[in-house]
Amino acid sequence: MSTRAQIAIQTGTDEWAHVYVHFDGYPAHMLPALAHWKPEDILAAREIRQVTAEALDCFNPPRDPRMLPRPTQEFAHLYMWIDCQWVNVLPKADAARV
């Protein structure tokens, strides 16, 4: 079974590109692997099978990233570029739904 993940990158005031990662999306693998890549590298990849320190294994042809008004976790893990480093973001519960 694959550990799917998303990488959310802010591209505008209320616009976030969500790049899909198909497997090995768990933090112990992704954070060291992502450390070798900048947001522009991830955006250029568009849709990723696996992130490693050596390469971005991309789908061919790739689908465009989903564009959403805010970072949104739809898979097991969500990663964002914060203060010049990649972070595994754990969303807070929506108080209105609790």
C-alpha positions as CSV (number, residue, x, y, z in Angstrom):
1,M,0.0,0.0,0.0
2,S,1.2,3.5,-0.8
3,T,1.6,6.3,1.6
4,R,0.2,9.2,-0.4
5,A,1.0,12.8,0.4
6,Q,0.6,16.4,-0.9
7,I,3.0,19.2,-1.1
8,A,1.2,22.6,-0.8
9,I,3.0,25.6,-2.2
10,Q,1.7,29.1,-2.1
11,T,1.5,30.6,-5.6
12,G,-0.7,33.7,-4.9
13,T,-2.4,35.5,-2.1
14,D,-5.3,33.0,-1.9
15,E,-3.8,30.3,-4.2
16,W,-2.0,27.1,-3.3
17,A,-0.7,24.5,-5.7
18,H,-1.1,21.0,-4.2
19,V,1.4,18.6,-5.8
20,Y,0.5,14.9,-5.5
21,V,3.1,12.4,-4.2
22,H,2.1,8.7,-4.8
23,F,4.2,6.7,-2.4
24,D,6.7,7.0,0.4
25,G,5.0,10.1,1.7
26,Y,5.6,9.4,5.4
27,P,7.7,12.0,7.2
28,A,10.7,9.9,8.0
29,H,11.3,9.5,4.3
30,M,9.9,12.7,2.9
31,L,11.5,15.4,5.1
32,P,15.1,14.2,4.4
33,A,14.3,13.7,0.7
34,L,12.5,17.1,0.3
35,A,15.5,18.9,2.0
36,H,17.2,18.6,-1.4
37,W,14.5,20.4,-3.3
38,K,13.1,23.9,-3.5
39,P,9.4,24.8,-4.1
40,E,10.1,25.7,-7.7
41,D,11.5,22.2,-8.3
42,I,8.3,20.6,-6.9
43,L,6.1,22.9,-9.0
44,A,8.0,22.0,-12.1
45,A,7.5,18.3,-11.4
46,R,3.7,18.8,-11.3
47,E,2.8,15.2,-10.2
48,I,5.3,12.9,-8.4
49,R,5.5,9.2,-7.9
50,Q,8.3,9.4,-5.3
51,V,10.6,12.1,-3.9
52,T,14.2,11.1,-3.2
53,A,17.3,13.1,-2.5
54,E,18.6,12.2,-6.0
55,A,15.5,12.6,-8.1
56,L,11.9,13.5,-8.4
57,D,10.3,10.4,-10.0
58,C,7.4,12.1,-12.0
59,F,4.4,10.8,-13.8
60,N,4.6,11.0,-17.6
61,P,2.4,12.8,-18.6
62,P,1.8,14.6,-15.3
63,R,-1.4,16.1,-14.2
64,D,-1.4,19.8,-13.2
65,P,-1.4,20.4,-9.4
66,R,-4.8,21.1,-7.8
67,M,-5.2,24.8,-7.1
68,L,-7.0,25.6,-3.8
69,P,-7.5,28.7,-1.7
70,R,-5.6,27.3,1.3
71,P,-3.4,24.4,2.2
72,T,-5.7,21.3,2.5
73,Q,-4.7,17.8,3.6
74,E,-6.5,15.2,1.4
75,F,-4.0,12.3,1.9
76,A,-2.0,10.9,4.7
77,H,0.5,13.8,5.0
78,L,0.7,17.4,4.0
79,Y,4.0,19.2,3.5
80,M,4.7,22.9,3.2
81,W,7.7,25.2,2.7
82,I,7.8,27.3,5.9
83,D,10.7,29.6,6.9
84,C,12.9,28.1,4.1
85,Q,12.4,24.5,5.1
86,W,9.9,21.7,4.4
87,V,7.5,21.0,7.3
88,N,5.0,18.2,7.9
89,V,1.9,20.1,8.7
90,L,-0.7,18.7,11.1
91,P,-4.0,20.5,10.5
92,K,-6.0,21.6,13.5
93,A,-9.5,20.5,14.0
94,D,-12.2,22.8,12.6
95,A,-13.7,24.3,15.7
96,A,-17.1,24.9,13.9
97,R,-17.4,21.2,13.2
98,V,-16.4,19.9,16.6
